[in-house]
Amino acid sequence: MIMKTFLNELAQFLLENHGAHLERVTLVLPGRRTGIYLKKELKAAGYRSGWLPEMRTLSEVLSDMSKTARADKLDLLFELYELWRQRFEPEESFSQFLQWGPTILSDFNEIDHYLLNPRQVFRNLKAYKDIEQWSFGEDEDQWSAVQQDFAHFWGRLLPLYEALQDRMSETGQFYGGAIARKAAANPAEAFDRLHTDYLIVAGLSALTPAEQFVIKKLEETGKATILWDADRYYVDDRPLEAGHFMRQMRQNGIQMKAGAHFLNGKKHITLAGCSSTITQTQYVNEVLQKTAPEQALQTAVILPDNSVLPSLLPALPEKFSSINVTMGKQLSHTPVKSLFHHAFRLFDIKGNRLRHTEITQLLRHPMLSGADAPNRGFFVFALRAIIRRNEVFISSEVIDRLVTDFKASGETISSEVIAFFKQLFETLKNRSIEGILDTIDRLLNLCQPPTSLKELHQAWILSTGMVQRLQRMHDRYPALQSARDIERILLSLLSQAQIDLIGEPLEGLQVMGLLESRALDFKRVILLNCNEGVLPKSGFGDSFLPAVIRKGFRLPTPFDRDAIFAYYTYRLLQRAEEVHLVYTAGESSFKSGEKSRYLQQIESCPLLRSSEITISQRNLLSEAPVSQPDIPPITIGNWSVKRFEELKQTGLSPSGLNKWIDCPNNFYHRHVLGFREQDDVEEEIEHSTLGNIVHKAAENGYKRYMQRRLQVNDLKDLKNDVKRLVDEALEDTYRKDLTYSGVNYLSKAVARKFVEKIFTLDEYLLRNGANISIENIEAKMHRKADNKGALFGFADRIDRVNGALRIVDFKTGKVTASDLKLKPDSWQQELTAGKKGKVLQTLIYAWLCRQIYHEPVTSGIISTRSHRSGFLPVSFDKTPLIFDDVFEKEFEAWLLEIFAQIGHPEQTVIHTEGAEYCEYCVTLKT
């Protein structure tokens, strides 16, 4: 059965009443999309030859009738600011004005749309505010300074309104309310400017008094016909807010004829309560899976809030080869917004230098990293160099060095990149508005995405146009005074602008916003986010006119705004046969968690129960998983086997072997695949860097005393030289110039204290009769285990104490004797379990050392944090473990078992649950 739609009826009306001269008719429709659908209906109704009627929106018709053009809101804001400064507050900044300027412009627009006397409105407003300040009964000269400033503001609104009217008359650019007011001054005379014989106003709903007056007068003079897309169900004698504007226009004398579709015919309405927004999209998928592809054009998925669109699109079934998304994506939902955010952070810091975070975050931005190849190469090079050199503060000299080094490597860099950084640092010196805008413009030019990325390329074109437009605006109105002014305006423009998405209007499944659905009818309607706060939206636009003033002058109130949403919702349902009203239920729901009042009205309406309409309720819950999903094992392929073998033969470090024992999956991702955490500039000395500084300072100090017996005076000299040793270590390991203040200054003092403790411990042993000689410092050792694998490491110190050979590993963290204790009968199992990482590391050093010295050795740790404990050896219970010939054979046998497991082609790589070192594992755990 063919569905009878509003546009069907409109097409029939046109052909029956104006079929011979459609070109003489002008159609006033809710939007251009309605016109596209109407053309299809005219063709289906048999219209083949002749001109089609002109199809326009009401605002376009009113502009022609009043011989005016619609002004851009941003232009009007700048004009209003200039008028305010010229007449009243020359010292007020544009940032201050932006806090209230858009609101008063909106109020001016409403006053004109409602044909109010502005003098009367603002007189009442000032009187109301005077009373609010308890100033009645007093002479103005008795008011406080605050009261006087407050009263002066309200007293200036009428002159500001009149000044803006004069300025708009000079430029010929008006806001919508002023255009409608001009057309309403003499509708019959204004009609002659349209170059048409007749107007047909179809599918409109919430008309302002000025718009109603124009249409009513044209209807009375036989120059217009109004066709309403409404239903008796919510218009006639019903307290439903959906019919509010229709009943209001009837009272104003406008002819109203509503249809009777809502209660006539079969209709099934499903109220679907979902546990989350994602569950809503899953429900949409379920409904559409039961929908044949040939029914797609008669099916509409309606989104009152487009924030759910990114989640919805992946959930649409693949069987719908064509999908038409009518609601554009806001520019603020694209990477352009974050690019602007990072760009404006460049101007937050005072001075001519930038912190590394501002530059590195910008260099990592996807729009910049997606630039053309030569530029991308420099950005990657600069990012790595800044991190490697630990450049905390970035100056123009740092950028110049980076450019020079990049060119020296044989690479090329575009002049646009150099010009951008030059402009950036010049702007940091003078902070001029022209410079800031030019810097942002140059940055956007560097970020131009390829045309193959259609959505991103369109967003780039729009954002570039916005910046260039602001440049022109600033040349005309020098109102912008800071980077914050520019950022605020750009973010406002981003939230208003939209990029076109996919599809053709007359093909496939229709995904649209509530506003785009006006005058369109579908057999199957799926309306999402039917929650209070979304349908209808919560809050009301800002206004300087309080509720009592608005009510007295019959200006729009929150009820009127809600009535518009109600009409759009009920109008969608009036002809549909299958309706799904989907909402989020429960405390975690979208916005407030309460289902929309419109759903509750439908549930409780007795008329619906007595008709052929059936209403059902469904509740869909997404249960949380009882436990985390298992991480599947990784099967080792030929490439992995080869890579494992290369690693074993080249040599594993003690930490690498510890990582395999702790979690093979983590080892595989880090050492086989080469995954790493992202490097970054180390602004504050981290614990690992502190350890490196201490090791380097101790190494440089002890080098001069190698291969001879230490004396007490040697240790005294070393302790006196701690400051120089730590400073040299800082130059090699970190950046000495970053340690003159703040946390790093304290870290440097801690490093000096730790190095001094190492020297003090040796001095204490010497004073108590010990004989100490240093064999080697930071000794690099490498050894193979029966050609099955190799290990390498750097021993912090190899020494002899009273003739006994020792391997000493210095730690800046806390270490206790229990950390280095093994059980004699189960030490292999303890090491294999991965709970004795420090022990394994020191034993590996001992095993490596045995290849060089071929004598018993004791290995252990000296902790600078608990230096009073002295040298802590690896022990069997409480007896120090001597790494001799017997233990060497046992340890090497254990090593060979571990090497046999690493990368064995018949084994899989698994993740160890609860592994100690998996906090940075790159494997996803959820």
VOMARLUM-961470 format. One record per residue (C-alpha): x negated, y negated, z; residue in one letter. Coordinates in steps of 0.1 Angstrom, whole numbers, plus 2048, in hexadecimal, padded with zeros to 3 digits. Layout:
residues N
X;Y;Z;A
...
//
This chain:
residues 926
800;800;800;M
7F2;7DE;7F6;I
7EF;7C6;813;M
801;7A5;810;K
7E9;78A;81A;T
7EC;764;81F;F
7D7;75F;800;L
7EE;776;7ED;N
80B;75F;7F6;E
7F7;740;7EF;L
7EE;74D;7CC;A
812;755;7C5;Q
81D;733;7D1;F
804;721;7BA;L
80E;735;79B;L
833;731;7A1;E
833;70C;7A9;N
814;6FE;797;H
80A;71A;77F;G
80C;704;760;A
7F6;6E9;76E;H
7DF;6F8;788;L
7C3;6E0;77E;E
7D8;6C3;78B;R
7DA;6D2;7AE;V
7C0;6CF;7C9;T
7BF;6EA;7E4;L
7B4;6E1;807;V
7A7;701;817;L
795;70A;838;P
775;711;826;G
764;71A;806;R
765;73F;80D;R
78B;73D;80D;T
789;72E;7E9;G
774;74C;7DD;I
78F;765;7EA;Y
7AB;750;7DC;L
79C;751;7B9;K
79C;777;7BB;K
7C1;776;7C5;E
7CA;75F;7A8;L
7B9;777;790;K
7CB;795;7A0;A
7EC;782;79D;A
7E7;77F;777;G
7D8;75C;773;Y
7C0;75F;755;R
7BD;73F;743;S
7BC;71A;74B;G
7A9;706;765;W
7AA;710;78A;L
7B5;6F6;7A4;P
79A;6E3;7B5;E
793;6F2;7D7;M
785;6DC;7F3;R
784;6D9;818;T
798;6BF;82B;L
779;6AB;835;S
76F;6A8;810;E
792;69C;806;V
793;682;822;L
771;675;818;S
77D;670;7F5;D
79D;660;801;M
78B;647;817;S
76F;641;7FD;K
754;64A;817;T
739;664;81C;A
734;67A;83A;R
715;66F;84E;A
6FC;688;85B;D
6FE;68A;881;K
6D9;685;886;L
6DA;665;871;D
6F6;658;886;L
6E3;65F;8A6;L
6C6;64B;89A;F
6DD;62F;88F;E
6EF;62F;8B1;L
6CE;62E;8C3;Y
6C2;610;8B0;E
6E3;5FE;8B7;L
6E0;606;8DC;W
6BD;5F9;8DE;R
6C4;5DA;8CA;Q
6E2;5D0;8DF;R
6DE;5DE;902;F
6C0;5F3;90C;E
6A0;5EB;8F8;P
68B;5FE;911;E
69E;61F;910;E
68B;63B;900;S
699;652;8E6;F
696;66F;8FE;S
6AC;65D;917;Q
6C5;654;8FC;F
6C7;679;8F0;L
6D5;682;912;Q
6F5;66F;90C;W
6F5;663;8E8;G
703;683;8D7;P
71F;683;8F1;T
72B;660;8EB;I
729;666;8C6;L
740;684;8CA;S
758;66E;8DF;D
758;653;8C4;F
761;66D;8AA;N
77E;67B;8BF;E
78C;658;8C5;I
78E;652;8A0;D
79C;675;898;H
7B8;66F;8B1;Y
7BF;64B;8A4;L
7BA;63C;8C6;L
7B5;617;8CE;N
790;617;8D8;P
794;5F7;8EC;R
7AF;607;901;Q
79C;628;906;V
77C;617;912;F
78F;5FE;927;R
7A0;61B;939;N
77F;62E;93B;L
76D;610;94C;K
78A;60B;964;A
789;630;96D;Y
763;62F;973;K
766;60F;988;D
77F;621;99F;I
769;63F;9A0;E
74D;629;9AD;Q
764;61A;9C8;W
75F;5F7;9BA;S
783;5EC;9B8;F
78C;5CF;9CF;G
769;5C0;9CC;E
75B;5A5;9B6;D
741;5B1;99D;E
726;59B;9AE;D
72B;5AF;9CE;Q
723;5D0;9BD;W
703;5E2;9C3;S
6E8;5E3;9A7;A
6F1;608;9A1;V
716;5FF;99E;Q
70F;5E3;986;Q
6F9;5F8;96F;D
714;613;970;F
72F;5FB;966;A
71A;5EA;94B;H
716;60C;93A;F
73B;612;937;W
741;5EE;92D;G
728;5F2;910;R
739;610;8FF;L
754;5FB;8EC;L
73A;5E3;8DE;P
724;601;8D4;L
742;611;8C3;Y
74A;5F2;8AF;E
725;5ED;8A6;A
724;610;899;L
743;60B;884;Q
733;5EC;874;D
713;5FF;86D;R
726;61C;85D;M
739;604;847;S
718;5F5;83C;E
709;617;833;T
729;628;826;G
720;646;83C;Q
73B;64F;856;F
741;66B;86F;Y
760;681;86A;G
777;66F;881;G
771;64D;871;A
777;65C;84F;I
798;66B;85A;A
7A2;64A;86A;R
79B;637;849;K
7B0;650;835;A
7CC;64E;84E;A
7CE;628;84A;A
7E1;62B;829;N
7E4;64F;81E;P
7F9;648;7FF;A
7E0;62E;7F1;E
7C3;644;7FB;A
7D2;662;7E8;F
7CE;650;7C7;D
7A8;653;7CB;R
7AA;679;7C9;L
7B0;67C;7A4;H
7C9;697;7A9;T
7EF;69B;7A6;D
7F6;6B0;7C4;Y
7E6;6BD;7E5;L
7ED;6DF;7F3;I
7E0;6E3;816;V
7DD;708;81E;A
7D2;71C;83C;G
7C8;6FF;853;L
7D1;6FF;878;S
7C2;6E7;892;A
7C6;6C5;881;L
7BE;6A5;893;T
7D9;689;895;P
7C7;676;879;A
7C7;695;862;E
7EB;69D;86B;Q
7F6;679;863;F
7E6;67A;841;V
7F5;69B;838;I
817;692;845;K
819;672;832;K
80E;683;812;L
828;69E;818;E
843;684;81D;E
83A;672;7FC;T
83B;693;7E9;G
816;694;7E3;K
80D;6B2;7F9;A
819;6D4;805;T
80E;6E5;824;I
80B;70B;826;L
805;718;849;W
7F4;739;851;D
807;740;871;A
81F;759;880;D
83F;754;893;R
832;76C;8AE;Y
81B;752;8BD;Y
82C;732;8AF;V
851;735;8B6;D
85B;732;8DB;D
83D;743;8E7;R
826;736;903;P
808;743;8F0;L
7EC;72A;8EB;E
7E6;737;8C8;A
804;723;8BC;G
7FC;703;8CF;H
7F1;6EE;8B1;F
80E;6FB;89B;M
828;6F2;8B4;R
817;6D0;8B9;Q
818;6C9;894;M
83D;6D2;893;R
844;6B9;8AE;Q
832;69F;899;N
84A;6A5;87C;G
834;6BA;866;I
848;6D6;855;Q
83E;6F8;861;M
847;71A;853;K
838;738;865;A
838;75C;859;G
844;77B;86B;A
828;794;866;H
81B;79B;889;F
839;7B0;896;L
844;7BD;874;N
833;7DC;867;G
81D;7F6;878;K
7FE;7EB;88A;K
7E7;7FD;8A1;H
7D2;7EA;8BA;I
7B5;7FA;8CD;T
7A6;7E9;8EB;L
783;7F7;8EE;A
770;7F0;90E;G
74B;7F6;90B;C
730;7F7;924;S
718;7E1;911;S
713;7CD;8F1;T
700;7EA;8E2;I
71D;801;8EA;T
734;7E9;8D7;Q
71F;7ED;8B8;T
720;813;8BC;Q
746;810;8BD;Y
745;7FC;89D;V
731;818;88D;N
74A;832;899;E
767;81F;88A;V
756;819;869;L
74A;83D;866;Q
76F;845;862;K
774;82A;848;T
771;832;823;A
758;81C;810;P
773;812;7F8;E
786;802;815;Q
768;7EC;81E;A
775;7CC;80F;L
795;7D0;824;Q
781;7D4;844;T
772;7B7;858;A
75B;7B8;876;V
75F;797;888;I
746;788;89F;L
751;76B;8B5;P
72C;768;8C0;D
711;76E;8A7;N
6F7;779;8C1;S
703;79D;8BD;V
6FC;79D;897;L
6D8;7AA;899;P
6E4;7C8;8AE;S
702;7CE;897;L
6F2;7CF;875;L
6DC;7EE;87C;P
6FC;800;88A;A
710;7FC;869;L
713;81E;857;P
6FC;822;839;E
71A;82E;823;K
724;809;81F;F
70C;800;803;S
718;7DC;802;S
71B;7C7;822;I
724;7A2;821;N
719;78E;83F;V
72A;76D;83E;T
71E;75E;85F;M
6FB;74F;859;G
6DF;756;871;K
6D6;738;887;Q
6B4;72B;87F;L
6AD;72B;8A5;S
6AF;752;8A3;H
692;754;88B;T
66C;752;892;P
66D;72D;889;V
679;724;8AC;K
65C;735;8BD;S
644;726;8A4;L
651;703;8AD;F
64E;70C;8D2;H
629;715;8CF;H
623;6F7;8B8;A
631;6DE;8D1;F
61E;6EE;8EE;R
5FE;6E1;8DD;L
608;6BE;8E8;F
611;6C7;90C;D
5ED;6C4;919;I
5DD;6A2;91F;K
5BC;69B;90F;G
5AB;6A6;8EF;N
5A6;6CB;8F7;R
5BF;6E7;8F6;L
5C1;705;90D;R
5BA;726;8FC;H
5DD;733;901;T
5EC;718;8EB;E
5D5;720;8CE;I
5D5;746;8D2;T
5FB;749;8D5;Q
5FE;734;8B5;L
5E4;749;8A3;L
5F7;768;8AD;R
619;75B;8A1;H
628;772;886;P
62E;755;86E;M
60A;74A;870;L
5FC;76D;86F;S
612;773;850;G
602;757;83D;A
5EE;75C;81D;D
5CF;773;81E;A
5B2;759;821;P
5C3;746;83D;N
5CE;765;84F;R
5A9;771;84F;G
59E;751;860;F
5BA;752;87A;F
5B0;776;883;V
58B;76C;884;F
592;74D;89A;A
5A8;761;8B2;L
58D;77B;8B7;R
571;762;8BA;A
584;74E;8D4;I
58A;76D;8E9;I
566;77B;8E4;R
556;759;8EE;R
56F;754;909;N
578;731;8FD;E
590;725;918;V
592;702;90A;F
595;6FB;8E5;I
587;6DB;8D7;S
583;6CF;8B3;S
55E;6D8;8B7;E
568;6FC;8BF;V
57E;6FE;8A0;I
561;6EF;88B;D
54A;70B;897;R
564;725;890;L
568;718;86C;V
542;717;867;T
53D;73A;874;D
55A;747;85E;F
54B;738;83F;K
528;745;849;A
537;768;848;S
53E;764;823;G
563;75D;827;E
577;740;819;T
590;72A;82B;I
5AA;713;81B;S
5A8;6ED;81F;S
5CC;6EE;82D;E
5C0;701;84C;V
5A3;6E8;852;I
5BB;6CB;84C;A
5D4;6D9;865;F
5BA;6DC;881;F
5AC;6BA;879;K
5CE;6AA;87B;Q
5D6;6BD;89B;L
5B8;6AF;8AE;F
5BC;68C;8A0;E
5E0;68D;8AC;T
5D5;699;8CF;L
5C0;679;8D1;K
5DB;660;8C7;N
5FB;674;8CD;R
60D;661;8B1;S
62F;66C;8A6;I
623;66C;882;E
606;682;88B;G
61C;69B;89E;I
634;69E;881;L
618;6A1;868;D
608;6BC;87D;T
628;6D0;87F;I
62D;6CC;85A;D
60A;6D8;852;R
60F;6F6;869;L
62F;700;857;L
61C;6FE;836;N
603;717;843;L
620;72E;84E;C
631;731;82C;Q
63E;755;82A;P
640;768;80A;P
660;765;7F6;T
665;78B;7FB;S
66E;784;81F;L
68E;772;814;K
69C;76B;837;E
67B;75E;845;L
674;74A;825;H
696;739;827;Q
690;731;84B;A
66E;722;842;W
67D;70C;827;I
698;6FF;83E;L
680;6F8;85B;S
667;6E6;843;T
684;6D0;837;G
68D;6C7;85B;M
66A;6BC;863;V
667;6A7;843;Q
689;699;84A;R
67E;68E;86C;L
660;67E;85D;Q
676;669;846;R
68D;661;863;M
670;655;878;H
665;63E;85C;D
687;62F;85B;R
68F;630;881;Y
66F;62E;896;P
682;63D;8B4;A
66E;65C;8BB;L
655;656;8D7;Q
647;678;8E1;S
642;69C;8D6;A
65F;6A5;8ED;R
676;68F;8DA;D
66D;6A1;8B9;I
66F;6C3;8C9;E
692;6BC;8D8;R
6A0;6B0;8B6;I
690;6CD;8A3;L
69E;6E7;8BB;L
6C0;6D6;8B8;S
6BE;6D8;892;L
6B3;6FD;894;L
6D2;706;8A8;S
6E8;6F6;88E;Q
6D8;703;86F;A
6DF;725;861;Q
6CF;73B;846;I
6E4;74F;82E;D
6E5;774;833;L
6EE;791;81C;I
70A;79B;805;G
725;78E;7ED;E
746;780;7FB;P
75C;798;7E6;L
748;7B8;7EB;E
744;7D1;806;G
749;7D0;82C;L
74F;7AE;83A;Q
73C;7A2;859;V
746;77F;862;M
74A;766;87D;G
76C;75C;88B;L
76C;73A;87A;L
764;74A;858;E
782;761;85A;S
79B;744;857;R
7B7;74B;83D;A
7A8;76D;836;L
7BB;78D;83E;D
7AE;7B1;841;F
7BF;7D2;847;K
7A5;7DD;860;R
797;7C4;879;V
77B;7CB;892;I
778;7AE;8AA;L
759;7AF;8C1;L
750;79E;8E2;N
774;799;8ED;C
76A;78C;90F;N
772;76C;921;E
755;754;91B;G
752;75F;8F7;V
777;762;8EC;L
77E;746;8F4;P
75D;736;8FB;K
757;729;91E;S
74F;704;924;G
75A;6E5;912;F
746;6CC;8FF;G
736;6AF;912;D
74A;68F;913;S
749;66E;925;F
76F;66E;926;L
77B;67F;946;P
798;698;945;A
7B2;67F;951;V
7A9;666;935;I
7A9;682;91B;R
7CB;68E;927;K
7D9;66B;928;G
7CF;664;904;F
7D6;688;8F8;R
7B3;68F;8EF;L
7A7;6B3;8EC;P
7A3;6C6;90C;T
795;6E9;914;P
7B8;6F6;90E;F
7B7;6E9;8EA;D
796;6F9;8E3;R
7A2;71A;8F1;D
7C1;717;8DB;A
7AC;716;8BC;I
79A;737;8C6;F
7BC;746;8CE;A
7CA;73C;8AC;Y
7AC;74B;899;Y
7B0;76C;8AD;T
7D5;770;8A9;Y
7D4;766;885;R
7BC;782;87E;L
7D3;79B;88D;L
7F4;790;87E;Q
7F2;7A3;85D;R
7D8;7BE;867;A
7E2;7E2;869;E
7C5;7F0;87E;E
7B6;7D9;899;V
799;7E1;8B0;H
793;7C7;8CC;L
771;7D0;8DB;V
765;7C2;8FC;Y
74A;7C8;915;T
758;7D6;936;A
749;7D5;958;G
731;7BF;96B;E
715;7C3;951;S
72C;7B6;936;S
726;799;91E;F
72B;778;930;K
744;77C;94D;S
74D;7A1;947;G
772;799;946;E
786;7A3;927;K
794;786;913;S
7B5;777;91D;R
7C1;77F;8FA;Y
7BE;7A4;900;L
7D0;7A1;920;Q
7EC;78E;90F;Q
7EF;7AA;8F5;I
7F0;7C5;910;E
80B;7B4;924;S
822;7A8;907;C
844;7BA;908;P
84B;7B0;8E3;L
82E;7C5;8D7;L
839;7E3;8EB;R
85C;7E2;8DA;S
84E;7E0;8B7;S
83B;7F8;8A0;E
81B;7EC;8AF;I
808;806;8C4;T
7ED;7FC;8DD;I
7D3;814;8EA;S
7B6;810;902;Q
793;820;8FF;R
776;81E;916;N
753;825;90A;L
736;829;921;L
711;82D;919;S
703;843;934;E
6E0;83C;940;A
6C8;859;93C;P
6C3;86E;95B;V
69D;86C;956;S
684;85E;93E;Q
681;872;91E;P
664;889;91A;D
646;87C;906;I
642;896;8EB;P
620;8A7;8E7;P
60A;89D;8CA;I
5FF;8B8;8B1;T
5DA;8B4;8A7;I
5D5;8B2;882;G
5B6;8B6;86D;N
5AD;891;86F;W
5B1;891;895;S
59C;8B1;899;V
580;8A0;885;K
583;880;899;R
582;893;8BB;F
562;8A5;8AF;E
552;884;8A5;E
559;875;8C8;L
54B;894;8DA;K
52B;895;8C6;Q
525;86F;8C8;T
52C;871;8ED;G
547;869;906;L
543;850;922;S
54C;85B;946;P
56B;845;944;S
575;855;923;G
571;878;931;L
585;86D;950;N
5A1;860;939;K
5A3;882;927;W
5A6;894;948;I
5C0;87B;955;D
5D6;879;936;C
5CD;889;914;P
5E8;874;903;N
5D9;854;910;N
5B6;85F;904;F
5C4;868;8E2;Y
5D3;846;8DC;H
5B5;832;8EA;R
597;846;8DD;H
5A4;859;8BF;V
5BD;840;8B1;L
5AA;822;8BF;G
5C7;810;8CF;F
5BE;7F5;8E8;R
5CF;7DB;8FD;E
5CE;7B8;8ED;Q
5AF;7A5;8F6;D
5B3;782;903;D
59F;765;911;V
595;76C;935;E
59D;74B;945;E
597;758;968;E
57C;771;970;I
58C;793;972;E
581;7AF;989;H
56F;7C3;96E;S
55C;7A4;963;T
553;79D;987;L
544;7C0;988;G
530;7BA;968;N
522;799;976;I
517;7AA;996;V
507;7C7;983;H
4F5;7B0;96B;K
4E8;799;987;A
4DB;7B8;99A;A
4CC;7C7;97B;E
4B9;7A7;972;N
4AC;7A4;996;G
4A0;7C8;99A;Y
48F;7C9;977;K
470;7B8;983;R
46A;7D2;99F;Y
46F;7F2;98A;M
456;80F;98D;Q
447;803;9AE;R
44F;804;9D3;R
467;7E9;9DF;L
45B;7D2;9FB;Q
46F;7BE;A14;V
462;79E;A05;N
46F;7A9;9E3;D
492;7AA;9F1;L
48E;788;A02;K
483;779;9E0;D
4A1;78A;9CF;L
4BA;77C;9E9;K
4AB;759;9E4;N
4B0;75D;9BF;D
4D5;769;9C0;V
4E3;748;9B3;K
4CD;748;994;R
4D3;76D;98D;L
4F9;769;98F;V
4F8;74A;979;D
4E4;75C;95E;E
4FC;77A;960;A
519;761;95B;L
509;754;93B;E
505;778;92E;D
526;786;93A;T
53F;769;93D;Y
53C;743;93A;R
529;730;955;K
53A;70F;94B;D
55B;71E;956;L
550;724;97A;T
54C;701;987;Y
56E;6FF;997;S
58E;712;9A0;G
591;738;9A3;V
572;73E;98E;N
55D;72A;9A6;Y
568;741;9C2;L
562;760;9AD;S
53F;754;9A6;K
539;750;9CC;A
547;773;9D1;V
52F;781;9B6;A
511;770;9C8;R
51C;780;9E9;K
51F;7A2;9D9;F
4FD;7A0;9C9;V
4EE;794;9EA;E
4FE;7B2;9FC;K
4EC;7CA;9E4;I
4CB;7BA;9EB;F
4D2;7B9;A11;T
4DA;7DE;A11;L
4B8;7E7;A02;D
4A7;7CE;A1A;E
4B8;7E0;A37;Y
4AB;802;A2C;L
487;7F5;A27;L
487;7E5;A4A;R
491;807;A58;N
474;819;A49;G
482;825;A28;A
46C;828;A09;N
47F;81B;9EA;I
474;81A;9C6;S
489;812;9A7;I
485;82A;98A;E
49E;819;972;N
4B9;7FF;96F;I
4D8;801;958;E
4C8;820;949;A
4DA;82D;92A;K
4DC;853;929;M
4E9;86B;910;H
4EB;891;911;R
4FC;8AD;8FE;K
50C;8CB;90F;A
503;8EA;8FA;D
50C;8D7;8DA;N
531;8D8;8E5;K
532;8B4;8ED;G
51E;897;8FB;A
520;87D;917;L
510;85C;91B;F
50E;842;936;G
4FC;825;946;F
4EF;82C;969;A
4EF;80C;97E;D
4CF;817;990;R
4B9;835;992;I
4A2;834;9B1;D
48F;848;9CA;R
495;844;9F0;V
47A;855;A04;N
471;869;9E5;G
494;876;9DE;A
4A4;86E;9BC;L
4C5;85B;9BC;R
4DE;84F;9A3;I
4EF;82F;9B0;V
50F;821;9A1;D
519;7FE;9AF;F
53E;7F7;9B3;K
54E;7D6;9BC;T
56D;7E7;9C7;G
573;7F9;9E8;K
565;81D;9EA;V
566;835;A07;T
554;855;A0F;A
575;869;A0A;S
577;85C;9E6;D
557;86F;9DE;L
55E;88F;9F1;K
563;8B1;9E0;L
56B;8D4;9ED;K
54F;8ED;9E6;P
566;909;9DC;D
57E;8F5;9C5;S
56B;8D8;9B8;W
571;8E2;993;Q
597;8E1;999;Q
595;8BF;9AA;E
582;8B0;98D;L
59A;8C0;974;T
5B8;8B3;986;A
5AC;88F;97E;G
5AD;882;9A2;K
588;87E;9A7;K
57E;865;98C;G
562;854;9A0;K
553;875;9A9;V
553;881;985;L
542;861;979;Q
526;864;992;T
521;889;98B;L
51F;882;965;I
503;868;96D;Y
4F1;883;981;A
4F5;89D;965;W
4E7;883;94B;L
4CA;87A;962;C
4C0;89F;966;R
4B6;8A0;942;Q
49C;885;949;I
48F;88D;96C;Y
495;8B3;96F;H
497;8B2;995;E
4B2;8B1;9AF;P
4C6;891;9B0;V
4E0;882;9C7;T
4FB;86B;9B7;S
511;853;9C8;G
520;830;9CB;I
517;810;9DD;I
536;7FA;9E2;S
52F;7D5;9E6;T
551;7D1;9F6;R
548;7EA;A11;S
522;7E7;A10;H
51E;7F0;A35;R
525;814;A2C;S
506;814;A17;G
500;82E;9FC;F
51E;846;9FA;L
513;867;9E9;P
52A;881;9D9;V
52E;89B;9F3;S
53A;8BE;9FA;F
550;8B7;A18;D
537;8A3;A2D;K
516;8B0;A1D;T
507;89B;A01;P
509;8AF;9E0;L
4E6;8B5;9D1;I
4E8;8B7;9AB;F
4CE;8D3;9A7;D
4C9;8EF;98D;D
4E5;905;99C;V
4FF;8E9;99D;F
4F4;8DD;97B;E
4FD;8FE;96B;K
51F;8FF;97C;E
527;8DB;972;F
51C;8E0;94E;E
532;8FF;94C;A
54F;8EA;958;W
547;8CF;93E;L
546;8E9;922;L
56A;8F4;92C;E
576;8D0;92A;I
565;8CA;909;F
575;8E9;8FB;A
597;8DB;903;Q
591;8B9;8F4;I
59F;8B9;8D0;G
5A4;8DF;8CE;H
5B8;8E4;8AE;P
5CF;8FE;8BE;E
5D8;8E7;8DB;Q
5F0;8C9;8DD;T
5E9;8A7;8EC;V
601;8A2;90A;I
609;886;921;H
602;88C;946;T
61F;881;95B;E
614;86A;977;G
5F1;865;968;A
5DD;84C;97C;E
5CF;839;95F;Y
5EE;838;949;C
5FA;816;953;E
5EC;808;933;Y
5F4;827;91E;C
600;81D;8FC;V
618;83A;8FB;T
63C;82E;8FF;L
64B;83D;91F;K
66F;832;91B;T
//
